[in-house]
């Protein structure tokens, strides 16, 4: 049995969970999220708790769906109450970013500034060289943060680029350091 899937999900006050035949929607103080339901999954909401069941608990693919929908619904509840945030750091001389409404303008060492349009439901703040991406949908926040990082991934020699705030970049030795190390041993 799925350990995540068989746990009951408690619904805090101020959050409303609606279940249709094909969709589950969670509405809270920060907004509303909607997710489609797989045909092998059944979801029941009663007494401020959500219970998830699957068609065949012994089938491996159904067990995976069980845990998946448990995590998805928990993340939806957290999203509409607290929200999610990812922080990125810009490193490099002259690298900077600014937010203009629903668009970010990034100077990342290219010959031109990069315009990045923020999707609906995502907000971005910039303090010095830290970009904070926030929203209620965990998948969308993660996807936008990954897209931003992909514009200029950190390079391994000087660490210039965009990286997650908690990401560790293992730096490589350059040509001069390798040559000096090889010549000293001879």
N, C-alpha and C positions, 0 to 999 in steps of 0.2 A: 504494500500500500504506500501511497505517497505521503510522506510526513508533512509536507507543506500543504497539500491539498486537503487532507482530512482535518486540519485545524479549523476551528470556527473563526471567522473574521468578525471582530467587534466593530460596530458602526457607531462613531461618536455622535454626541448631540449636535444638531445643526447640519447633519449630513443625511441626505435622502438617497436610498438605493432603489431604483426601479428596474424590474426585470420583465422584458417582453419575450416573445418566443425566440427572436433572433438577436436581441441586443440587451446589454446591461448598461444602465446609465447611472452615474453617481453625480449628485448635485450638492454643492457645499458653498461656503462663504466666498471662495475665490473663483468659482465658476462651475462648469459642467463638463464631464467627460463621458464619452460613449464608446463602447467596445462591442464588436459582434461576437456571438457565442457559437462555438463549434457544435455541430450536430450531436457529437458523442458526449457533450457536457451539459449537465443540468444544474441550475443555480437556484437556490431557494433563500428568500430573505424573510426572517421573522424574529420578533423580539430583539431588535437592534443587533442581530447577528446574521451573517451570510454563511450558508453552507453550500459546498460544491460537491457534486457527485458525477461519476462517469458511467458510461454504459457498461463497460467490462473492466473492473478493477484489476484483473490479472493480466490484461493485455498491456505490453510495454508502452505502446504509443498512447494509450488512454491514460496510463499513469503519468506520462510526461505532460499531457494536456491538463491533468488534475492539478499538478504543481504549478504549471504555467498560469492557469486562470486564478489560482490562489494568489500568486505574486502580482498578476495584473490588477486584480481588484484591490489588493492592499495598497499598491502604488497609486491607483486612482483615488482612493480615500485619502492618502497622505497628500496627494497633489491638490485636491480641492480644499483641504484644510490648511496645510502649511506651505506647499509648493516645493519646487526643486530648484537647485542652483548649481552651476558649474563655474569654476573660476579658471581663467587662462592668464598666462603671463607672457608679455611681449619683451623679448631681449634683442638688442641690437642698436647700434648708433643710428639715430634718425628714425627708428621704427616707432610709429605711434598710431593711435586710432581715435576716432571721434564718432559720436552718434548724432545723426540728423534725422529725427523723427523715427521712421521705421527702416532707416538705412544706416549702415556703418561705412565709414570711409577709412581705409587702412593704408598707411604708408609703410611698405615692407621691403624697401630696398629695390623695388622694381622701377622701371623707367616711368611708371604711371601709378597713380593711386588706385587701389582696388575698392570697388563699390560692392558691398555685401548687403543684400536685402533681407531683413529679418522677417521670418514667417509670422503669420497672425498668431497671437497667443504667446509670443516670446518677447521679453524685454531685455535690454542690455544696458549696463552701466560701465563707465570707465573711470577708474581712479589711478592716476599716474600711468603705470604700465600693466595694470590688472584689468582684465575684461571679465565682468560678471554676467553670465547668461542665465536668466531665470524664467520660469513658467510653471504651469500646472501639469503638463504632460511630460513624464519622465523620458519617454522615448524621443520626443521632439527636442527637449533641452539637450540630451546627449548627442543627437544627430547634428544640431546646430553647432555645438561645441566642437565636434569632430570635424565638421566642414570648415570652421574657422581655423582649427589647427592645421588642416590640410592645405590651407592657402600658403603657408610658409612653415613646414615642419622644422623642428630644431635640428641644426646640423651638428655632427659629432665632434667637430674640431674646436669651435669657439662657443657653441651652444646658442647661436643666433637663430631666431625664429619664434614661433608661437608654441608654447607648451602648456600642459595642465599645471596648475599651481603645485600639486604634490608629485609631479612626475620628476624622476631623476634621470638626467642625461649623463651617460657614461662617456666621458670625453676620450678621444683617441689622441695619441701622440702624433705630431706633424712630421713632415719630412726632415726638418732640421733636427728635431729631437731624436729621431731614429738614426740619422747619420752620425750624430754626436755620440750616441750610445754604441754604435757599431765600431766607430773609429777608436773609441777609448779602450775596447777590449783587444785590439790588434797589436 
